[in-house]
Amino acid sequence: MEQSQIIVRVATSADTKYANIITDEMAASAQARGTGIAKRSPDYIAQKMEDGKAVIAVTSEDIWVGFCYIEAWGHDQFVANSGLIVAPAFRKSGIAKQIKHRVFELSREKYPHAKIFGLTTGLAVMKINSDLGYEPVTYSELTDDEEFWAGCKSCVNYEILMSKDRKNCMCTAMLYDPADHYEPEETIEEFKKHSKLYERFMRSKTSRLLKYLTGKPGVDKKKNFFAVLLNL
């Protein structure tokens, strides 16, 4: 499908017909990555569309391509651009970047004074965020809204998050502060630095997990699995 045939726009109530396929793809993608995201129902996604708090990408033939939505936390002081997903057939086409840019613009339009944040394990998303002016931050700089953190319960890494008193986890926290933020050119150096640390971390994690998987039989694997992760 040619890129020119893909339309990225604010979702409307007419797009609720895609809600089921979007949530199904979110779940499948999370399972494939081995990480988790806050599970959302088709009704929840449909409501975001009806409220004008989502961005969708479709082809001129009305085929769903991608999606992302907005959530506000802490009395609208923080905004998250959540649930970014692209249909498998359209991945690595640059459409994710277009969606992220449009949902970022929509967030600024609806919540001009809010801090925009995200949690991600993907270097590609980190690069897109850096281009928009986000910077890596500690978890303490994110919202303390309990409802937001409750959404992490469906993630396979939730035990890690709670054992660390919500101070860090497998995801990288990134934040855009409208009152005090880097220009995109400045954040690129931070991204490069962070990318190298992330790649080193992943190599170390892979090595230790391989040692674990080849360990002696009869060991409590769940306990050892989290012990390996927590001591990386």
C-alpha positions in Angstrom: 0.0 0.0 0.0 1.4 3.4 -0.9 2.2 5.8 1.9 0.1 8.5 0.2 -3.0 6.3 0.6 -2.7 6.3 4.4 -4.6 9.0 6.2 -3.6 10.0 9.8 -6.4 12.0 11.6 -8.2 12.5 14.8 -10.6 9.5 15.4 -14.4 10.0 15.5 -17.4 8.0 16.6 -17.5 6.6 13.0 -14.2 4.8 13.8 -15.6 2.7 16.7 -16.0 -0.2 14.3 -12.2 -0.7 14.6 -12.2 -0.9 18.4 -12.2 -4.7 18.6 -9.4 -5.2 16.1 -7.3 -2.5 17.8 -7.6 -4.1 21.2 -6.9 -7.6 19.8 -3.7 -6.3 18.1 -2.6 -4.5 21.3 -2.8 -7.8 23.2 -1.1 -9.8 20.5 1.7 -7.3 20.2 2.3 -7.2 24.0 2.4 -11.0 24.1 4.9 -11.1 21.2 7.2 -8.6 22.9 7.0 -10.4 26.2 6.0 -7.1 27.9 2.7 -5.8 29.0 0.5 -2.7 28.6 -2.5 -1.6 30.5 -5.3 -3.7 29.0 -8.2 -1.7 27.6 -11.6 -2.9 26.5 -13.1 -2.2 23.1 -15.6 0.0 24.9 -12.9 2.1 26.4 -11.2 2.6 23.1 -14.5 3.5 21.4 -15.1 6.1 24.1 -11.7 7.7 23.4 -12.7 7.9 19.7 -16.1 9.5 20.6 -14.4 12.0 22.8 -12.0 13.1 20.2 -9.0 11.9 22.3 -7.5 9.4 19.8 -5.6 9.4 16.5 -6.2 6.8 13.9 -4.6 5.9 10.6 -6.6 4.3 7.8 -6.2 3.7 4.1 -8.4 5.3 1.5 -10.0 1.8 1.2 -11.1 2.0 4.9 -8.5 -0.5 6.2 -7.2 0.1 9.7 -3.5 0.9 9.9 -2.7 2.3 13.3 -3.9 4.0 16.5 -3.0 5.9 19.7 -5.0 7.6 22.4 -4.7 10.2 25.1 -5.2 9.8 28.8 -5.1 12.6 31.4 -4.0 12.0 35.0 -3.5 14.0 38.2 -6.3 16.5 37.5 -5.1 17.0 33.9 -1.6 17.9 35.1 -0.1 15.0 33.2 -1.1 13.5 29.8 0.0 10.1 28.4 -0.1 9.1 24.7 -1.0 5.5 25.2 -1.6 2.3 23.3 0.4 3.1 20.1 -0.2 0.2 17.8 0.3 -0.4 14.0 -1.2 -3.2 12.0 1.5 -5.8 11.2 1.3 -5.2 7.4 2.1 -1.5 7.8 5.0 -1.7 10.3 8.4 -0.2 9.5 6.7 2.2 7.1 7.1 5.3 9.2 3.4 5.4 10.1 4.1 5.1 13.8 6.1 8.3 13.7 3.2 10.1 12.0 0.7 8.9 14.5 2.9 9.8 17.4 3.4 13.3 16.0 -0.3 13.8 15.5 -1.3 12.5 18.9 1.4 14.8 20.5 -0.1 17.8 18.7 -3.6 16.8 19.8 -2.4 16.5 23.4 -0.9 20.0 23.2 -4.2 21.3 21.8 -6.4 19.8 24.4 -4.0 20.1 27.4 -1.6 23.0 26.6 -0.2 23.2 30.2 0.1 19.5 30.9 3.3 17.5 31.1 3.2 14.7 28.5 4.9 11.4 29.4 5.3 7.9 28.4 6.8 4.5 29.4 8.4 2.4 26.8 10.8 -0.5 26.2 11.3 0.3 22.5 14.2 2.3 21.1 12.1 3.3 18.1 9.5 5.0 20.3 12.3 6.6 22.4 13.7 8.1 19.2 10.3 9.5 18.1 9.8 10.9 21.6 13.2 12.6 21.5 12.4 14.2 18.2 9.3 15.7 19.8 11.3 17.2 22.7 10.8 14.5 25.4 13.7 13.6 27.7 14.4 10.5 29.8 13.4 11.0 33.5 13.1 9.1 36.7 9.7 7.6 37.6 9.4 10.1 40.5 8.8 12.8 37.8 5.7 11.1 36.5 2.2 11.3 37.8 1.5 9.9 41.2 -2.1 9.2 40.2 -2.8 5.7 41.6 -5.2 4.9 38.8 -2.4 5.3 36.3 -0.1 2.9 38.1 -3.0 0.4 38.6 -2.9 0.0 34.9 0.5 -1.7 35.1 -1.1 -4.6 36.9 -1.6 -6.4 33.6 2.0 -6.1 32.7 4.3 -9.2 33.2 6.8 -7.0 34.9 4.4 -5.7 37.6 6.2 -7.6 40.3 9.5 -5.9 39.4 7.8 -2.4 39.4 6.4 -3.0 42.9 9.5 -4.6 44.3 11.3 -1.4 43.3 8.7 0.8 45.1 7.6 2.2 41.6 11.0 3.9 41.3 12.0 2.0 38.1 11.2 -1.0 36.0 11.9 -2.4 32.6 10.3 0.6 30.8 12.1 3.9 30.2 10.2 7.0 31.4 10.2 10.0 29.1 8.7 13.4 29.7 7.8 16.6 27.8 7.4 19.6 30.0 5.8 22.5 28.1 7.3 25.0 30.6 10.8 23.5 30.6 11.9 21.2 27.8 14.8 20.5 25.5 14.6 21.4 21.9 14.7 18.2 19.7 18.3 18.9 18.6 19.4 18.8 22.3 17.5 15.6 23.2 19.2 13.6 20.4 22.5 13.4 22.3 20.6 12.3 25.4 18.9 9.7 23.3 22.1 8.4 21.9 23.6 8.1 25.4 20.5 6.4 26.7 20.4 4.0 23.7 23.9 2.7 24.4 23.0 2.1 28.1 19.8 0.3 27.0 21.6 -1.9 24.5 24.2 -2.9 27.2 21.4 -3.6 29.6 19.6 -5.9 27.1 22.8 -7.8 26.3 23.4 -8.4 30.0 19.8 -9.4 30.6 19.9 -11.9 27.7 23.1 -13.4 28.9 21.8 -14.0 32.4 18.5 -15.3 31.2 20.3 -17.8 29.0 22.3 -19.0 32.0 19.1 -19.3 34.0 17.3 -21.3 31.3 20.2 -23.8 31.1 20.3 -24.2 34.9 19.7 -27.4 36.8 16.2 -28.9 36.8 14.0 -28.8 39.9 14.7 -25.1 40.6 11.9 -22.7 41.3 12.0 -21.0 37.9 9.6 -18.2 38.6 11.5 -17.1 41.6 14.8 -17.3 39.8 13.4 -15.5 36.8 12.6 -12.4 38.9 15.8 -12.7 40.9 17.8 -12.5 37.6 15.8 -9.5 36.4 16.0 -7.7 39.7 19.8 -8.1 40.0 20.7 -6.9 36.5 
